[in-house]
Amino acid sequence: MAPTVALCRQFKKQDVLWASEIQSVRDFGSESAVQQVQTEVAYRLRRLRQDAEATFEYHLLNGIQGLVKDPKDHAVVVNYFTEFGIAPAAEIDFDLDNATPASGALRKRCQALIESVEESMGGLAAGAVQVRAECGSAFFADLVAHKEVRETYLNTAAAADLRGRVADEVSFGGITFRRYRGGAGFGVPTDKAYFYPEGVEGLFEICYAPADTFETVNTLGLPLYARIIPDRDRDEWVRLEIESNPLPICTRPQVLRSARRT
């Protein structure tokens, strides 16, 4: 594998606070201009951090597919199947559009998937394997409408969910299925689902390279760096910046599975 630092995908988010923006704006009960600036800076940095969470979510979604992608252009930077010389498992047809499915067919399909994941774990998990699926909207809609799933929930407290607006998460056949709500520019394709074992220590890791500054060079990287860069020439503005250099790693991509609706 290529050097870790070279593979880290740097992202920066910036904002600029101009002195003119807080002109005649006063905090309630305060006349301190310094306090006004500090309050506005804290607010804007918090907003930048919230924006950064979407980028981290983007990396996590790709991680359960065994990939690292560049958030800027979605180009694949690392394919862990290729890096480790592993052939990905064949995509599973869940046959959710079948109007007359065989009795128990969907449950058997789930059981086979779980056993396949367990076999691929190679002793990484000591106890029972908990499998989670992140689903596209059409996949999830057909799943919760499937006869076997609906019959499972009948005469239970969760049956009310099937009568009204269905929750975004259901459990069936030993798998927790969730309708994935993607951020801007990413998500799960509507007819697909991605499966991965949950809560397995060491399966998913994330490394961070240090920020591109003399102060942080050759130090351990932190998840996020925040800077306040003043206008030293005219004192008219301050630039607010956050930076992160993450590299998500799937240490055993052979345990990952994918499925299609039909």
VOBA-950673 format. One record per residue (C-alpha): x, y, z; residue in three letters; residue number from 1. Coordinates in nm, 4 decimals. Layout:
      east     north        up    r    k
         X         Y         Z  ALA  NUM
...
end
This chain:
      east     north        up    r    k
    0.0000    0.0000    0.0000  MET    1
    0.1180    0.3538   -0.0703  ALA    2
    0.2420    0.5681    0.2228  PRO    3
   -0.0466    0.6506    0.4570  THR    4
    0.0056    1.0264    0.4671  VAL    5
    0.0020    1.0496    0.0873  ALA    6
   -0.3387    0.8752    0.0790  LEU    7
   -0.5073    1.0988    0.3357  CYS    8
   -0.7739    1.3186    0.1762  ARG    9
   -0.7265    1.6706    0.3028  GLN   10
   -1.0270    1.8952    0.3301  PHE   11
   -1.0483    2.2531    0.4491  LYS   12
   -1.3498    2.4707    0.5132  LYS   13
   -1.3210    2.8451    0.5512  GLN   14
   -1.5213    3.1521    0.6413  ASP   15
   -1.4293    3.5201    0.6704  VAL   16
   -1.5619    3.7565    0.9336  LEU   17
   -1.5342    4.1232    0.8352  TRP   18
   -1.5312    4.4010    1.0912  ALA   19
   -1.8108    4.5697    0.8998  SER   20
   -2.0385    4.2693    0.9625  GLU   21
   -2.0611    4.3393    1.3343  ILE   22
   -2.0831    4.7159    1.3000  GLN   23
   -2.3754    4.8411    1.5119  SER   24
   -2.4532    4.4846    1.6247  VAL   25
   -2.4538    4.4540    2.0018  ARG   26
   -2.4869    4.1477    2.2240  ASP   27
   -2.7853    4.1622    2.4575  PHE   28
   -2.6798    4.3296    2.7803  GLY   29
   -2.3270    4.4010    2.6548  SER   30
   -2.1450    4.6888    2.4928  GLU   31
   -1.8146    4.5062    2.4450  SER   32
   -1.6952    4.4907    2.0845  ALA   33
   -1.4479    4.2184    2.1815  VAL   34
   -1.7282    4.0028    2.3149  GLN   35
   -1.9248    4.0543    1.9952  GLN   36
   -1.6309    3.9301    1.7876  VAL   37
   -1.5662    3.6291    2.0136  GLN   38
   -1.9315    3.5273    2.0048  THR   39
   -1.9516    3.5511    1.6269  GLU   40
   -1.6216    3.3657    1.5788  VAL   41
   -1.7391    3.0813    1.8054  ALA   42
   -2.0685    3.0588    1.6139  TYR   43
   -1.9005    3.0434    1.2742  ARG   44
   -1.6421    2.7867    1.3835  LEU   45
   -1.9214    2.5695    1.5202  ARG   46
   -2.1001    2.5946    1.1844  ARG   47
   -1.7811    2.4938    0.9999  LEU   48
   -1.7440    2.1912    1.2271  ARG   49
   -2.1012    2.0892    1.1496  GLN   50
   -2.0201    2.1082    0.7784  ASP   51
   -1.7169    1.8862    0.8411  ALA   52
   -1.9407    1.6155    0.9885  GLU   53
   -2.0936    1.5620    0.6433  ALA   54
   -1.7456    1.4949    0.5033  THR   55
   -1.6702    1.2423    0.7785  PHE   56
   -2.0045    1.0727    0.7047  GLU   57
   -1.9070    1.0572    0.3374  TYR   58
   -1.5874    0.8712    0.4294  HIS   59
   -1.7727    0.6295    0.6574  LEU   60
   -2.0250    0.5439    0.3858  LEU   61
   -1.7448    0.4668    0.1422  ASN   62
   -1.5621    0.2719    0.4120  GLY   63
   -1.8411    0.0129    0.4376  ILE   64
   -1.7921   -0.0412    0.0632  GLN   65
   -1.4175   -0.0949    0.1064  GLY   66
   -1.3340    0.2324   -0.0683  LEU   67
   -1.1742    0.5685   -0.0036  VAL   68
   -1.2992    0.8456   -0.2322  LYS   69
   -1.1983    1.2061   -0.2753  ASP   70
   -1.4892    1.4263   -0.1566  PRO   71
   -1.4069    1.6843   -0.4227  LYS   72
   -1.4634    1.4718   -0.7336  ASP   73
   -1.5664    1.1309   -0.5891  HIS   74
   -1.2667    0.9654   -0.7565  ALA   75
   -1.1610    0.6359   -0.5953  VAL   76
   -0.8332    0.6903   -0.4101  VAL   77
   -0.8040    0.3480   -0.2454  VAL   78
   -0.9868    0.0252   -0.3241  ASN   79
   -0.9092   -0.2052   -0.0319  TYR   80
   -1.0165   -0.5141   -0.2254  PHE   81
   -0.7457   -0.4317   -0.4793  THR   82
   -0.4904   -0.3321   -0.2136  GLU   83
   -0.5308   -0.6619   -0.0272  PHE   84
   -0.5759   -0.8757   -0.3396  GLY   85
   -0.9284   -0.9836   -0.2429  ILE   86
   -1.2152   -1.0482   -0.4819  ALA   87
   -1.5354   -0.8772   -0.3615  PRO   88
   -1.8299   -1.1047   -0.2849  ALA   89
   -2.0916   -1.1280   -0.5586  ALA   90
   -2.3825   -0.8874   -0.5238  GLU   91
   -2.6906   -1.0564   -0.3770  ILE   92
   -3.0300   -1.0398   -0.5435  ASP   93
   -3.2864   -0.9928   -0.2636  PHE   94
   -3.5720   -1.0493   -0.5121  ASP   95
   -3.7894   -0.7911   -0.3367  LEU   96
   -4.0162   -0.7355   -0.6373  ASP   97
   -4.1346   -1.0974   -0.6391  ASN   98
   -4.5150   -1.0885   -0.6018  ALA   99
   -4.5318   -1.4559   -0.4993  THR  100
   -4.2099   -1.5355   -0.3080  PRO  101
   -4.1516   -1.8844   -0.1711  ALA  102
   -4.2331   -1.9231    0.1961  SER  103
   -3.9360   -1.8200    0.4115  GLY  104
   -3.7211   -1.7257    0.1104  ALA  105
   -3.6296   -1.3799    0.2405  LEU  106
   -3.5382   -1.5062    0.5869  ARG  107
   -3.3205   -1.7794    0.4334  LYS  108
   -3.1492   -1.5169    0.2191  ARG  109
   -3.0699   -1.3127    0.5296  CYS  110
   -2.9424   -1.6199    0.7137  GLN  111
   -2.7151   -1.7140    0.4242  ALA  112
   -2.5740   -1.3619    0.4141  LEU  113
   -2.5007   -1.3646    0.7894  ILE  114
   -2.3294   -1.7040    0.7677  GLU  115
   -2.1226   -1.5825    0.4732  SER  116
   -2.0072   -1.2787    0.6728  VAL  117
   -1.9278   -1.4983    0.9756  GLU  118
   -1.7180   -1.7281    0.7604  GLU  119
   -1.5249   -1.4291    0.6258  SER  120
   -1.4491   -1.2929    0.9715  MET  121
   -1.1745   -1.5462    1.0326  GLY  122
   -1.2051   -1.5278    1.4118  GLY  123
   -1.2067   -1.1467    1.4266  LEU  124
   -1.5348   -1.1535    1.6221  ALA  125
   -1.5526   -1.3753    1.9280  ALA  126
   -1.9296   -1.3623    1.9753  GLY  127
   -2.2354   -1.3451    1.7532  ALA  128
   -2.1988   -1.1231    1.4483  VAL  129
   -2.4434   -0.8341    1.4268  GLN  130
   -2.4997   -0.7348    1.0632  VAL  131
   -2.6291   -0.3916    0.9617  ARG  132
   -2.7498   -0.2788    0.6191  ALA  133
   -2.7545    0.0754    0.4844  GLU  134
   -3.0313    0.0780    0.2226  CYS  135
   -3.1383    0.2929   -0.0673  GLY  136
   -3.4954    0.4218   -0.0522  SER  137
   -3.6520    0.1794   -0.3042  ALA  138
   -3.4747   -0.1209   -0.1497  PHE  139
   -3.5968   -0.0247    0.1970  PHE  140
   -3.9530    0.0498    0.0815  ALA  141
   -3.9895   -0.2917   -0.0828  ASP  142
   -3.8294   -0.4626    0.2161  LEU  143
   -4.0773   -0.3260    0.4714  VAL  144
   -4.3642   -0.3983    0.2305  ALA  145
   -4.2523   -0.7603    0.1842  HIS  146
   -4.5003   -1.0206    0.3059  LYS  147
   -4.2531   -1.1943    0.5368  GLU  148
   -4.1484   -0.8709    0.7046  VAL  149
   -4.5064   -0.7542    0.7562  ARG  150
   -4.6115   -1.0897    0.9006  GLU  151
   -4.3207   -1.0788    1.1435  THR  152
   -4.4440   -0.7503    1.2874  TYR  153
   -4.8106   -0.8469    1.3130  LEU  154
   -4.9460   -0.8732    1.6681  ASN  155
   -4.6448   -0.6899    1.8086  THR  156
   -4.6055   -0.3394    1.9477  ALA  157
   -4.4136   -0.2459    1.6318  ALA  158
   -4.7148   -0.3265    1.4115  ALA  159
   -4.8263    0.0347    1.4447  ALA  160
   -4.5228    0.1343    1.2392  ASP  161
   -4.6580   -0.0628    0.9452  LEU  162
   -4.9953    0.1100    0.9649  ARG  163
   -4.8499    0.4587    0.9660  GLY  164
   -4.5287    0.6107    0.8429  ARG  165
   -4.2681    0.3356    0.8562  VAL  166
   -3.9660    0.4031    1.0742  ALA  167
   -3.6279    0.4407    0.9092  ASP  168
   -3.4970    0.1223    1.0702  GLU  169
   -3.6325   -0.2329    1.0976  VAL  170
   -3.4838   -0.5632    1.2104  SER  171
   -3.5544   -0.8831    1.0222  PHE  172
   -3.3783   -1.2162    0.9825  GLY  173
   -3.0986   -1.1137    1.2201  GLY  174
   -3.0106   -0.8017    1.0187  ILE  175
   -3.0816   -0.4387    1.1056  THR  176
   -3.1893   -0.2542    0.7915  PHE  177
   -3.1767    0.1253    0.7824  ARG  178
   -3.2959    0.3650    0.5152  ARG  179
   -2.9874    0.5725    0.4539  TYR  180
   -3.0320    0.9481    0.4454  ARG  181
   -2.7372    1.0703    0.2444  GLY  182
   -2.5879    1.4160    0.2485  GLY  183
   -2.5444    1.6467   -0.0460  ALA  184
   -2.3750    1.4608   -0.3292  GLY  185
   -2.3636    1.1139   -0.1741  PHE  186
   -2.5831    0.8309   -0.0546  GLY  187
   -2.6824    0.4706   -0.1258  VAL  188
   -2.8220    0.4036   -0.4753  PRO  189
   -3.1968    0.3658   -0.4487  THR  190
   -3.2038   -0.0075   -0.5451  ASP  191
   -2.8974   -0.1123   -0.3415  LYS  192
   -2.7973   -0.1997    0.0140  ALA  193
   -2.4543   -0.2267    0.1766  TYR  194
   -2.3998   -0.4799    0.4573  PHE  195
   -2.1290   -0.4853    0.7226  TYR  196
   -2.0747   -0.6429    1.0655  PRO  197
   -2.1332   -0.3947    1.3437  GLU  198
   -1.9274   -0.3399    1.6588  GLY  199
   -1.6261   -0.5465    1.5525  VAL  200
   -1.3132   -0.3959    1.7053  GLU  201
   -1.0395   -0.3281    1.4535  GLY  202
   -1.2546   -0.3783    1.1447  LEU  203
   -1.2808   -0.0090    1.0612  PHE  204
   -1.0003    0.2285    1.1533  GLU  205
   -0.9327    0.5900    1.0687  ILE  206
   -0.5932    0.7571    1.0557  CYS  207
   -0.5230    1.1300    1.0506  TYR  208
   -0.2261    1.3109    0.9028  ALA  209
   -0.1077    1.6322    1.0713  PRO  210
   -0.2064    1.9729    0.9374  ALA  211
    0.0132    2.1478    0.6816  ASP  212
    0.1852    2.3817    0.9268  THR  213
    0.5358    2.4012    1.0728  PHE  214
    0.3829    2.3731    1.4188  GLU  215
    0.2214    2.0343    1.3490  THR  216
    0.4644    1.8748    1.1016  VAL  217
    0.5915    1.5335    1.2219  ASN  218
    0.3383    1.5238    1.5051  THR  219
    0.0491    1.2847    1.5552  LEU  220
   -0.2427    1.3948    1.3413  GLY  221
   -0.5620    1.5151    1.5089  LEU  222
   -0.9144    1.4605    1.3734  PRO  223
   -0.9714    1.8327    1.3273  LEU  224
   -0.7681    2.1535    1.3357  TYR  225
   -0.9246    2.4972    1.3821  ALA  226
   -0.7425    2.8220    1.3085  ARG  227
   -0.8189    3.1917    1.3364  ILE  228
   -0.6049    3.3853    1.0865  ILE  229
   -0.6119    3.7646    1.1392  PRO  230
   -0.5641    4.0382    0.8824  ASP  231
   -0.2284    4.1671    1.0053  ARG  232
   -0.2052    4.4430    0.7441  ASP  233
   -0.5331    4.6317    0.7919  ARG  234
   -0.7130    4.4538    1.0784  ASP  235
   -1.0323    4.4462    0.8693  GLU  236
   -1.1150    4.0751    0.8878  TRP  237
   -1.0296    3.7376    1.0389  VAL  238
   -1.0304    3.4152    0.8372  ARG  239
   -1.1715    3.1095    1.0130  LEU  240
   -1.0494    2.7732    0.8922  GLU  241
   -1.0867    2.4085    0.9860  ILE  242
   -0.8766    2.1289    0.8395  GLU  243
   -0.8747    1.7506    0.8571  SER  244
   -0.6659    1.4859    0.6800  ASN  245
   -0.8446    1.1537    0.7321  PRO  246
   -0.7786    0.8092    0.5885  LEU  247
   -1.0561    0.5557    0.6650  PRO  248
   -0.9343    0.1955    0.6563  ILE  249
   -1.1308   -0.1284    0.6274  CYS  250
   -0.8909   -0.3932    0.7550  THR  251
   -1.0949   -0.6893    0.6251  ARG  252
   -1.2925   -0.5908    0.3150  PRO  253
   -1.3813   -0.9572    0.2559  GLN  254
   -1.6551   -0.9252    0.5210  VAL  255
   -1.8431   -0.6557    0.3290  LEU  256
   -2.1501   -0.7423    0.1241  ARG  257
   -2.3798   -0.5626   -0.1175  SER  258
   -2.7267   -0.6403   -0.2477  ALA  259
   -2.9711   -0.5185   -0.5070  ARG  260
   -3.3471   -0.4941   -0.4797  ARG  261
   -3.4182   -0.7201   -0.7802  THR  262
end
